Amino acid sequence: MSERRVIYLDHAATTRVDPRVVEAMLPYFTERYGNASAIYSLGREARQALDQARAGVAEVFNCSPKEIVFTSCGTESDNLAIRGVAWMNRERGDHIITSSIEHHAVSHTCEQLEKQFGFNVTYVPVDEYGRVDPGDVEKATTDGTVLISIMYANNEVGTIEPISEIGEIARNYGIPFHTDAVQAAGSLSLDVQELNVDLLTLSSHKFYGPKGVGVLYVREGLGLMPVQTGGGHENDLRSGTENVPYIVGLAKALTLVEERREEESQRLAALRDHLTDGVLSSIPHSRLMGHPSERLPNNANFVFEHVEGEGILLSLDMQGIAASSGSACSTGSAGPSHVLLAMGVQPSVAHGSVRMTLGRENTEEDVDRVLGVLPGIVERLRALSPLYAG
């Protein structure tokens, strides 16, 4: 008897590596294993692969290959962008602007700069949909502002931020602008010229590439103090022997998702709307979190009153359905989502959060399966709650 297929609805956390990506990576583990800094043929082969990967990413970003820096993950890229700009410009000022809903790779880095290095950080608010008002960003700027960092799309509720408008404000004031775009690849344009960004972060495993490799776009001429020093790799910004097979995998994965971005986004948005309509119509006291239209095509985040999200997730898992309660990097946290709290959701309600993020393998039958079991799960759990009167 074959095992039941898992319905995977946590693509915002990670994705299955595309077999075509694995195929592209394999030669650089065994046949072309040279160090890209070596001058002999094996090293030159590795360097050529590295250069081709850099050019491929640059084409998607609409930038120069020399503006691409490869890292180990999105978190490292965020850290390098924020600390690198802050430390390089310390004599100019000590003020950073970010939002109240950033991924912890951004928010915790800003908090560390604030608490341990004396920087001042402004956390601009969001509205009930999790959207930043560009006017609030402009109001927060001072003569000492050295960096603005606002995410492109929220990893929990899927809201897309007005990055281009914020970037235009930053440019008018001469302030470097960073965006964490980890959730955007495969769904939104990554054209850094249109987005008006100076730094942009991606992580390979969010778009069917391998874990353990990321990328940071750094606009040419922007001063950045390296966090990691050593042999001067990656244009002196990120020392360490380049992880050639994983970098090749990242570039291949990014090219593949970009080729089908519009078509796949439309398909996923239709599945998401089917899921959303079904949940809201069949489960009382349920709400969709995030912006109703300016949101990622694959993201559906719900709160269910009078029930714990963790209980729903465990029950779904027993039915062969994998979902999450928010950021994968915060799993196990006892408190409710900081994103939902920033959006004005009451803590008691925020505890009932469930995030479902669709991907290329999901089908309408998968959504129908979820809609077939989720109402009963919520009803059963609510029946156990002394706070629920029906």
C-alpha positions in Angstrom: 0.0 0.0 0.0 1.5 3.3 -1.1 1.8 6.2 1.3 -0.6 9.1 1.0 0.8 12.1 -0.8 1.4 15.0 1.5 -0.4 18.2 0.5 2.3 20.7 1.0 1.0 24.3 1.7 4.1 25.9 3.3 6.0 27.2 0.3 6.7 30.4 2.1 8.9 28.4 4.5 10.8 26.4 1.9 10.3 24.6 -1.4 11.3 21.3 -3.0 14.4 21.6 -5.1 13.6 21.5 -8.8 15.1 18.4 -10.4 16.5 20.6 -13.2 18.3 22.6 -10.6 19.8 19.4 -9.0 20.9 18.3 -12.5 22.7 21.6 -13.0 24.4 21.4 -9.6 25.7 17.8 -9.7 28.8 18.3 -11.9 30.2 20.9 -9.5 30.3 18.4 -6.7 32.3 15.8 -8.5 33.6 16.5 -12.0 34.2 20.3 -11.8 35.0 20.6 -8.1 37.7 23.2 -8.3 38.2 26.3 -6.1 37.0 29.3 -8.2 40.1 31.2 -7.0 42.6 28.7 -8.5 44.3 29.4 -11.8 44.5 25.9 -13.2 41.7 24.4 -15.4 39.5 23.0 -12.6 39.6 26.4 -10.9 38.9 28.1 -14.2 35.9 25.9 -14.8 34.5 26.8 -11.4 35.1 30.5 -12.0 33.3 30.3 -15.3 30.3 28.7 -13.7 30.4 31.4 -11.0 30.5 34.1 -13.6 27.7 32.6 -15.6 25.5 32.3 -12.5 26.3 36.0 -11.6 25.3 37.1 -15.0 22.1 35.1 -14.9 21.0 36.6 -11.6 22.0 40.1 -12.9 19.8 39.6 -15.9 16.8 38.9 -13.7 17.6 41.9 -11.6 18.4 44.2 -14.6 21.7 45.2 -13.1 25.4 44.7 -13.7 26.9 41.3 -12.7 29.4 43.1 -10.5 26.5 44.3 -8.3 25.7 40.7 -7.3 27.0 39.3 -4.1 26.5 35.6 -3.2 26.0 34.7 0.5 24.9 31.6 2.5 21.2 32.6 2.9 18.7 35.5 3.1 19.5 36.1 6.7 23.1 36.7 5.9 22.2 39.0 3.0 19.9 41.0 5.3 22.6 41.3 8.0 25.3 42.3 5.5 23.1 44.9 3.9 22.0 46.5 7.2 25.2 46.3 9.3 27.3 47.0 6.2 25.6 50.3 5.4 25.1 51.3 9.1 28.8 50.8 10.0 30.1 52.3 6.8 28.1 55.5 7.4 28.4 55.8 11.2 30.2 59.2 10.9 27.4 60.5 8.7 24.5 59.5 11.1 23.1 56.8 13.3 19.4 56.6 12.3 17.7 53.7 10.6 14.1 53.4 9.4 12.4 50.0 9.1 8.9 48.7 9.5 7.1 47.0 12.4 6.5 43.8 10.4 9.9 42.9 9.1 11.3 39.4 9.2 13.5 38.8 12.2 16.6 38.8 10.0 16.0 42.5 9.6 14.3 43.5 12.9 16.7 41.7 15.2 19.6 43.1 13.3 18.2 46.6 13.8 17.5 45.9 17.4 21.1 44.8 18.0 22.5 47.9 16.3 20.2 49.9 18.5 20.9 48.2 21.8 24.6 47.3 21.4 26.0 49.9 19.0 23.9 53.0 19.9 22.0 53.4 16.7 18.5 55.0 16.7 15.8 53.0 14.9 12.4 54.1 13.8 9.8 51.3 13.3 7.2 52.8 11.0 3.7 51.4 11.6 1.4 49.5 9.1 -2.3 49.7 8.5 -4.8 46.9 9.2 -3.7 45.1 6.0 0.0 45.2 6.9 0.9 47.9 4.4 3.4 50.7 5.0 2.4 54.3 4.2 5.3 55.9 2.2 4.4 59.2 3.8 5.2 57.7 7.2 8.7 56.8 5.9 9.3 60.3 4.6 8.1 61.8 7.9 10.6 59.6 9.8 13.6 60.7 7.8 16.2 63.0 9.4 19.6 64.4 8.5 21.1 61.5 10.3 19.2 58.7 8.5 21.7 56.3 6.9 19.4 53.5 5.8 15.8 52.6 5.1 14.9 48.9 5.0 11.3 47.9 4.1 10.4 44.4 2.9 9.0 43.8 -0.5 6.3 41.4 0.5 5.5 40.1 4.0 6.3 36.5 4.7 3.3 35.9 7.0 0.3 37.7 5.5 1.6 38.2 1.9 1.0 42.0 1.7 3.0 43.7 -1.0 4.6 46.9 0.0 4.9 50.1 -2.1 8.6 49.6 -2.6 9.0 51.7 -5.7 7.4 54.8 -4.0 9.5 54.3 -0.9 12.6 53.9 -3.0 11.8 57.2 -4.8 11.6 58.9 -1.4 14.9 57.4 -0.3 16.6 58.5 -3.5 15.3 62.1 -3.1 16.8 62.3 0.3 20.0 60.5 -0.7 19.4 57.6 1.7 20.4 54.0 0.8 17.3 51.8 0.5 17.3 48.0 1.2 14.4 45.6 0.6 14.1 42.0 1.9 12.6 40.4 -1.3 12.9 36.8 -0.1 9.2 36.1 -0.6 9.0 37.9 -4.0 11.0 35.7 -6.4 8.8 33.8 -8.8 5.8 36.1 -8.0 6.9 39.7 -8.5 9.3 41.7 -10.7 12.9 41.9 -9.3 13.9 44.7 -11.6 16.0 46.8 -9.2 15.8 49.9 -11.5 12.0 49.9 -11.4 12.0 49.2 -7.7 14.3 52.1 -6.9 16.3 50.0 -4.5 20.0 50.1 -3.6 20.1 46.7 -1.9 17.9 43.6 -2.4 17.9 40.2 -0.6 16.9 36.8 -1.9 17.2 33.2 -0.6 17.4 30.3 -3.0 15.3 27.8 -1.1 12.2 30.0 -1.4 12.1 29.5 -5.2 12.9 25.8 -5.7 16.6 26.1 -5.3 18.9 24.6 -2.6 19.1 25.7 1.0 22.3 27.4 2.1 22.8 30.0 -0.5 21.5 33.5 -1.0 22.2 36.7 -2.9 22.5 40.4 -2.2 22.2 43.1 -4.8 24.4 46.1 -4.0 24.1 49.1 -6.2 27.5 50.1 -7.7 29.1 52.9 -5.7 27.3 52.2 -2.5 29.7 52.0 0.5 29.3 48.8 2.4 31.5 47.5 5.3 31.9 43.7 5.1 30.6 41.7 8.0 32.8 38.7 7.0 36.5 39.3 6.3 39.2 37.1 4.9 40.3 36.4 1.4 38.4 39.2 -0.2 35.9 37.1 -2.2 32.7 38.6 -3.7 34.3 41.9 -4.5 35.7 42.2 -0.9 32.1 42.1 0.5 31.8 38.5 1.6 35.0 36.5 2.1 34.9 32.7 2.0 35.4 30.2 -0.7 32.4 30.4 -3.0 29.9 27.5 -2.8 29.9 27.0 -6.6 27.3 24.1 -6.9 24.8 25.9 -4.7 25.4 29.2 -6.5 24.8 27.5 -9.8 21.6 26.0 -8.4 20.4 29.4 -7.2 20.9 31.0 -10.6 19.2 28.1 -12.4 16.3 28.1 -10.0 15.8 31.9 -10.4 16.0 31.7 -14.2 13.3 28.9 -14.2 10.8 30.7 -12.0 11.3 34.0 -13.8 10.5 32.3 -17.1 7.1 31.2 -15.9 6.4 34.0 -13.3 3.3 35.6 -14.9 1.7 32.3 -15.9 2.3 30.6 -12.6 1.3 33.6 -10.6 -2.1 33.7 -12.3 -2.6 30.0 -11.7 -1.7 30.2 -8.0 -3.8 33.3 -7.5 -6.8 31.4 -8.8 -6.1 28.5 -6.4 -5.6 31.0 -3.5 -8.9 32.7 -4.2 -10.7 29.3 -4.3 -9.2 28.4 -1.0 -10.0 31.8 0.5 -13.6 31.9 -0.6 -14.1 28.3 0.6 -12.6 29.0 4.1 -14.4 32.2 4.7 -17.8 30.9 3.5 -17.7 27.6 5.5 -16.0 28.6 8.8 -17.7 31.2 11.0 -15.5 33.8 12.8 -12.7 33.4 10.3 -10.8 36.3 8.7 -8.3 36.7 5.9 -5.2 38.6 7.0 -3.2 40.9 4.7 -4.2 43.2 1.9 -7.2 41.9 -0.1 -5.6 42.6 -3.5 -2.0 43.8 -3.1 -0.8 40.4 -1.9 1.4 37.5 -3.1 -0.5 35.2 -5.4 0.1 32.1 -3.4 -0.5 33.4 0.2 -3.6 32.9 2.3 -3.3 33.7 6.0 -6.3 33.2 8.2 -7.2 33.8 11.8 -9.8 31.6 13.4 -11.3 33.0 16.6 -11.6 30.9 19.8 -9.1 28.3 18.6 -5.3 27.9 18.7 -3.5 27.8 15.4 -1.1 25.1 16.6 -4.1 22.7 17.2 -5.3 23.3 13.7 -1.8 22.6 12.2 -1.4 19.3 14.2 -4.9 18.2 13.0 -4.1 19.1 9.4 -0.9 17.2 9.7 -2.8 14.1 10.7 -4.8 14.5 7.5 -1.6 14.7 5.4 -1.7 18.5 5.0 1.3 20.7 5.9 0.7 24.3 6.7 2.2 26.8 9.2 1.2 29.5 11.7 3.5 32.2 10.4 7.2 32.7 9.9 9.1 29.4 9.7 12.0 31.1 11.5 9.7 31.7 14.5 8.2 28.2 14.9 8.0 27.3 18.6 7.6 30.9 19.7 5.2 31.1 22.6 3.8 34.6 21.7 1.5 35.6 18.8 2.8 36.9 15.5 4.4 40.3 15.8 3.1 41.0 12.3 -0.5 40.4 13.3 -0.1 42.5 16.4 1.3 45.3 14.4 -1.8 45.1 12.2 -4.0 45.6 15.2 -5.1 42.0 15.7 -5.9 41.2 19.3 -3.4 38.7 20.9 -6.2 36.2 21.7 -7.2 36.2 18.0 -3.7 36.2 16.7 -3.1 32.9 18.4 -5.5 31.4 15.9 -3.4 32.1 12.9 -2.8 29.6 10.1 -0.8 30.4 6.9 -1.2 28.4 3.8 1.1 29.1 0.9 0.7 27.3 -2.4 3.3 26.2 -4.9 3.8 24.7 -8.3 2.8 21.2 -7.3 -0.5 22.2 -5.8 -3.8 21.5 -7.6 -7.5 22.4 -7.3 -7.9 18.9 -5.8 -5.5 19.8 -3.0 -7.5 22.9 -2.2 -10.8 20.9 -2.2 -9.2 18.4 0.2 -8.3 21.2 2.6 -11.8 22.6 2.3 -13.2 19.2 3.0 -11.4 18.7 6.3 -10.6 22.2 7.7 -14.2 23.2 8.8 -14.6 20.0 10.8 -11.2 20.5 12.5 -12.0 24.1 13.5 -15.5 23.1 14.8 -14.1 20.2 16.8 -11.3 22.3 18.4 -13.8 25.1 19.2 -16.1 22.7 20.9 -13.2 22.0 23.3 -12.8 25.8 24.1 -14.7 27.2 27.1 -14.6 30.6 25.3 -16.6 29.6 22.3 -20.4 29.7 22.4 -21.0 28.8 18.8 
